[in-house]
């Protein structure tokens, strides 16, 4: 593909989208039915738009285009690092099974990730056919998900699958997040109308086995792009106080009515938040969850600031050492 003109190497580039990232390399979709395998690249995420140099025998990612959104979670280690999951998504879908009973706390955490990413949040309750009152369940979950649409669906009966397609929209990118056994792969197949992904069994305790082992792009017939992800065992929170307040908007609104601007919502007089709990307007569970996530993001911010300060000190020490070396030579 390459040639030499006037002593200069001529390169050929193609634009594509990263469809899979493994330790051994990166797969890039360069056409509707074509992918190229490239060498590893430390900065790319599934969903990235990239430029690929295909001149040599091994294609190389040489440029990553600016991102419109980044979905990330806290890394599994004890550092303040974040783990990028997916880039350039329009909708983050928090998938939670209606059976067994959905975890409201997990939904709240997933929504904080969604609001922090720059994408739109959406909650989908799968296996609605296994719940005696799916509409009531949806209303209960909606109370824990202000600002995000909530839809109860069944891939078995087809209940609300068309409505979900309409919510997601054509020519957009969405990512599914949820635990193993939530029915994410089954949902993908229902949306596509064909079996694109392997479906796993659910264990006797209702928990699922992992069928998706890596993040990958899947193109649906309406030209929308879906990112399927492995089941999340834990949701490492990434976000800020504003993202938490989006998920707990009713708590944030009540806090504005407190007498004191720095009210901790514990035992201060005229605290609108604790009064709402006492009156049964605000569930105690919501307040406890809000407090916990605000503490987490504050701690994360402190760790990030401390890490940035350490890196800055290390940079200046290196510069000082370099100057001493030059002065001694």
N, C-alpha and C positions, 0 to 999 in steps of 0.2 A: 504494500500500500504506500510505503514511503519512497521517496526518490531524492536525488541530490541535484540542486540547482545553484549554480554560482557558489559552490562550496558550502551551501547551507542545507540543513536537513529540513525537508518539507514534512509536516505532520498532518495527519487527518484526524479530526475530532468529530465525535457524535454526541448529541445530547440525549440523556436518558434519565430514568428514575431508579433509585436503588430499591430493589425488590427483596433483597435478603442480605444479611451480614453474618458471616461465619468467621471463625478463627482463621480458616484457610483462605478466605477471600471474600469478594463482594460480587453479587449478581446485580446487573443493571438491565432494566427493560429499555430497549432502544426502539422498539416497535410493538404493536399490539400482540404479535406472536413470536417475538424474538428477544432473547436476552444474551448478554455477553458476560463471561466470568472475568473479573479483573483481579489484580493483586490487592492485598489488604490495604486499607486506608484508615488511619487512626481517628479521623474526624467525621466519617459519614454515619448517618443513621438511615434505617429503613424509611423510605418516603422522601429522601433527599433528591433534588434535581442536581445532576452533575454533568460535567464534561469529561468524556472518556477519550484518551489518546489511543487510537487503534492502529497506530503506525507499526509498532513492533509486534513480535510474536505473542507477547503477553499484554493485553490492553491494560491501561493504567488510568485511574481516576486522577485528573489533574486540577480540577476545580469543583468546588461545591457552591451552588448558587445560594443567595440569601434565603433564609427560611421565613415563612409566614407564621409558623407556630412550632413549638417544641414541647412534646409531652415527656416529662422526666419524673423520676422518683428518687428518693434518698438511696444511696448505695448501701449494700448489705454490711459493709465494714463500719468501723467507728469513726471514720473521717467525715468531714463536712462535704465530701464530694457528692455530686448528683449523677445519676445514671440516666443518660438520654435514652428514650425508648423509641420514639417515632417523631418524624418531622413532617411539617406541611399537611397537617390534618385539619379538616373543617369541623368535624363532629367527633367528640369523645363519647362513646357509648358505654355507660356503666351497666354491665350485664349481671343480673342477680336472679337466682332461681326462686320461683314462687314456692317450690317444694324441694327440700325442706324449707322452713320459714326463712325469709330473706333477712340478712343482717343489715339493719339500718345504719349501724356504725360504719360498716365497710362501704356502704353506698355513700355516706357522707364524706369519707376519706377519698374515695374515687372522684367525687365531685370537686373536692378541693384541688386535686391534680388537674381536673379538666379546666376549671376556671383559671388556674395558674398557667395553663399551656397557651392560652390565646385562642382556643377553639370553643365551639359551642358544646354545652353538656346535654346529655340525653340519658335517661334511665329506662332500661328495658327489663321487664320481669318476664323471664322465660318459664315454660312449663305451666302456663296458666290453666291448662286443662286438668292439672292435678290439684288445683286449689278449689275449694267449694264455692268461693265467692271472689273471683278475680277482680271484679270492679271495686269491691270494698277494699281489697288488698291494695289496689292501685291508689285509692284515695288515702289510705293510711301512709303509704310510701310517699305520696305527693306532699304530705305535711312535713316530711323530713327532707324534701327536695325542692324548696321554694326557688323559683326561677328556672327550673329545668323541667321539660316535659317528661311525663312518666307514662309508659305504655306497657300493658300486660299482653303478652303474645303467646301463641302456641304453634310450634313448628309442626306438631302432629296434626292438629285440626285446621291449621292455616289461619287461626283467629288473629286478626289485626296485623297480619304480615303485609298486606297491601298498604295499610295505614302506616306501617313502619317504613316501607319503601318511600312513601310520599314525604314523611318527615325527614328522611335522610337526603332525598333529592338526587337527581341524576348529575353526572359530571362532577361529583364531589368526592372527597376522601374522608373516610371515617375509620376509627379504630375501636375494636372491641376489647374492653378490660373487664376481668372478673375472675372468680375462682374456678378451679378445675371442677367439672361436673355441672357448670352453669348452663351448658348447652350452646356454647359459642359456635362451635363447628357445625352443629345441627342448624343453628340459626343462619349461618352463612349459606349452607346448602339450600335452605328454604328461600332465602332472598334471591339466590341465583337461579333457582328452579331446576338445578342439576346437582349431583353429588360432586362437589369440587374438593372437599376436605374429608379426611378420615374421621369417623365418629367413634368415640370410646364408650366403654361401659361405665355405669355408675355402681360403686360398691354398695354393699349392704347397708352401710351407715349413711348413705345418701351422698357421700363425697365422691368426686369423680377422679378418674385416672387421666393423667396428662396424655393428650393425643397430639397437641401442637407443641413442638419442642423449640421453636424459634419464631421470631417475628417475620411475617412474609406478606407481600402484597398479593391481593387477589382482585382481578378485574371482573366486574359483574356485567350482565348483558346490557344494562342501561348506561354503561360507560362509567359508572361510579367505581371508585377504587376502595377496597376494604383492606385493612391491616388486621390480620388475625394474630393473636398473641398467646403465649403460654399462660396457663392459669397462675394467678398471683397467690402465693401462700401468705404473704404479708404485704401491706401497702405502706411502703416507706414514704412518709409525707414530705412533699415539696410544695412550697407555696409561701404566702405572706399573709399578714393579718387581713388584708383586703379580700383575698380569696376565701379565707375562712368566713368573713362577714357576708360574702355572697351566698355561701351555703347555709349560713345561719342568719339570714336577713331579718327574721322577726326578732332575734335577740339583739342584733345591731340597732334596729329601730327602737326597741324598748330602752336600750342603753342611752339613747339620745335624750330620753325624758328624765333621767336620773338627776337629782339635785346637784351632785358633784361631778365635775367633768372627769375626774380621776377615780370615779367609783369602781371599786373592785368587785361589786355585786356579791358581797359576802353578807355583812351585817350592818352596812351603812344605812342611815335613816333616809327615807324617801327614795329607796332604790326601786326603780320601776321594774327591773328584771326579777328580783326576788319577790316583789309583790305579785307579779304575774304568775310566778310559780305557786305562791300561796293561794291565789284565786283560782288555780286550775287552768289558767289561760295558756301558760307555757309549761310543757312537760318537763319534769325534773331531769329526765334523761337527756333532753336537748341541751339544757344548760350545762350539765356535766360534760357532755361531748364537746360543746363549744369551748369550755374552759380548758379541757385537755388539749385540743388542737391549737388553741392560742398559745399555750405553754410550749407545745412542740415547735411551732414556727418561730417563737421568740428564742428558744434554745438553739434552733438551727441557725438563726441569724447571728447569734453570738458566736457560735462555732465558726461560721463563715467569716465573720469579721476578724476573729482571732487567727484563722488560717491565713487570711489576706495580709494581716500584720506580720505574721511570721515570714511569709514569702517576701514581703517588702524588706524586712530586716536582712534576710538572707541575700537578697539582691544587692543591697548596699554594702554588706560585708564582702561580697565577691568583688564589687567595684573597688572597694578600699584595698583589698588584697592585691588586686591587679595594679593599682596605682603605686603601692609600696614596691611591688616587683619591678615596675618600670623605673622608679626612682633609684633603686639599688643597682640597676644594670647600667 
